[in-house]
Amino acid sequence: MANYDAFLAALDGDERILIRQVLDKAALAEKASRFAATKFLTPAEVALVRRFCAHANIRVIFDGGSSDAERCVALFPPAYCEGIEDPYLLEESPVAILRASVRGDTALTHRDYLGALMAAGIRREAVGDIEVHAHEAYLFCLAELVPYLVQNLTQAGRAPLSLTEIAREEVPPREAPDGEELQVTVASLRLDALVAAGYRLSREDAREVIEQGLCTVDHLPVTKADSAVEAGMLVSVRGKGRMKLAEVRGETRKGRLALTLFRYR
């Protein structure tokens, strides 16, 4: 495979380890002519792997069990799958879904389910998102863990659980995120302009928080105030929360750009 020393040199130690794992998985898929996948990655790791694979021209599919999953595995298809669309390849994904039903009236939280998984000896990287809906939850995990979890994860907190493996189409839609929609205008689609408008800062203060390394875009740190932004990007400023550039609506009569932002609570 090609030499990626320049890309790796810009990363910290943990990031370099992750990218080397990605290279190993991609090489395995190529040499063994079979699918290879990572464990579950955090949103920041997904963003890094996505950027690297685009840079290295490596085909990768991210799957967390649902279209809006935050934690995903990176799936590398073999060469014979070239030209086949990703939805068909997801049949080879190692992601399984368990419905955890609570017996009784106890309402459990995300922390309760995660704590029960950790107490059962499950590493965090083996579990993806945990979606809580009233008196049940949907656990996205590696398929190899399903038999163990069904047999052993029988309680969360003080509430007894029953687990059943289900198909993807049985997972209900996620609840709408809690937050507020903002209508703003900016002079240009620069990161400092967006941060200033979304967090009600001066342009100078926005530039300062970016250059200080307090800002991420799609979970990756960005320190250049003039970085371009586009619809769909998720922006976070440490201590001020997250927002999404939901839509670029067009130009106003004064030549500014009208944007719709969503600020998460």
BELBELWO-V690618 format. One record per pair of residues at least 6 apart in sequence whose ideal C-beta (glycine too) atoms are under 6 Angstrom apart, sorted by sequence separation. I is the first residue (numbers start at 0). J is the second residue. If there is no record, write none. Layout:
# BELBELWO-V690618
I;J, I;J
This chain:
# BELBELWO-V690618
101;107, 154;160, 186;192, 208;214, 235;241, 251;257, 28;35, 52;59, 63;70, 129;136, 130;137, 153;160, 185;192, 195;202, 214;221, 7;15, 27;35, 63;71, 80;88, 212;220, 234;242, 249;257, 62;71, 129;138, 248;257, 61;71, 62;72, 116;126, 152;162, 195;205, 212;222, 233;243, 24;35, 128;139, 185;196, 191;202, 194;205, 247;258, 61;73, 62;74, 76;88, 127;139, 210;222, 232;244, 149;162, 183;196, 246;259, 59;73, 60;74, 126;140, 148;162, 191;205, 230;244, 245;259, 191;206, 209;224, 217;232, 45;61, 59;75, 125;141, 216;232, 217;233, 228;244, 230;246, 245;261, 112;129, 230;247, 74;92, 191;209, 206;224, 216;234, 242;260, 243;261, 125;144, 145;164, 109;129, 215;235, 242;262, 109;131, 214;236, 241;263, 213;236, 112;136, 213;237, 48;73, 60;85, 45;71, 17;44, 21;48, 42;69, 62;89, 60;88, 208;236, 62;92, 64;94, 39;70, 40;71, 25;57, 62;94, 64;96, 119;151, 18;51, 39;72, 101;134, 119;152, 137;170, 191;224, 37;72, 100;135, 193;228, 36;72, 37;73, 189;225, 190;226, 99;136, 36;74, 190;228, 98;137, 99;138, 188;227, 35;75, 115;155, 188;228, 96;137, 97;138, 198;239, 34;76, 96;139, 112;155, 33;77, 111;155, 32;77, 94;139, 95;140, 111;156, 197;242, 28;75, 95;142, 93;141, 107;155, 28;77, 93;142, 107;156, 25;75, 95;145, 24;75, 107;158, 105;158, 34;91, 36;93, 70;127, 101;158, 102;159, 70;128, 69;128, 68;128, 99;160, 100;161, 99;162, 197;260, 63;127, 63;128, 97;162, 98;163, 97;164, 98;165, 184;251, 96;165, 186;255, 184;255, 185;256, 184;257, 64;139, 183;258, 63;139, 181;260, 180;261, 178;261, 179;262, 178;262, 39;124, 178;263, 38;124, 178;264, 176;263, 177;264, 39;127, 46;217, 46;218, 46;219, 43;218, 42;218
